[in-house]
């Protein structure tokens, strides 16, 4: 299936993983809507880069936690594009314990609710607002981006990176993925990519990673079967696969974590047996 001439909405396209996804989709000929809210310098760089492509990409300032702001964004997309073939639901907010500390800290008074509002509710608001526009395209796809924090919680060496509220928020995304896959069938496919330690998100390039001791970094890599962090480009490749090359996939989750969830438990030698 070709993506040329199709329309996509990529959340978080100004930074790291979202930027790699947007670049990959644009290279395939997809016209993109890219909302932004904070990180103004990154957003300016994003707008300059994609404007130069002269493909009709649009940039929308929107607080995706706010229903009215989401409604205005969807109305703009409908006016400019007329239809929507892809939603990459890449929005989250998590306070790394190594950086933010406990929720009891005065500075973290709103952190739990911020993690829930951004990681879960904003995803729902965007999907709900775009649903009719996606169905209008007859063949469309939604990809929810989540984290292995929903599996590990604050256990494993990654407990210094995943806080309780963030983990709980990500655990709930799987329910949304399955519910939306049922609601969208057969014309709107809904799948999920669950991320491990990725450069720019819970990996190198983040403030939290810089605060980790070398011993903690070593433990994290030893707990990862492939012994390294992932790259945003590897996530973009998975998005492209789900969008372009997996027409029979819906309600599924692909875990891209280098084997982190499986790490830490060694396989014992095969016993000689008693027979």
Helices and strands as residue ranges (DSSP letters): E 7-10, H 16-27, E 31-36, H 40-51, E 58-61, H 67-80, E 86-89, H 97-100, G 106-108, H 111-116, I 117-121, H 122-136, E 140-147, H 149-152, G 157-160, H 164-184, E 188-195, H 207-211, H 214-223, H 232-240, I 241-245, E 253-256
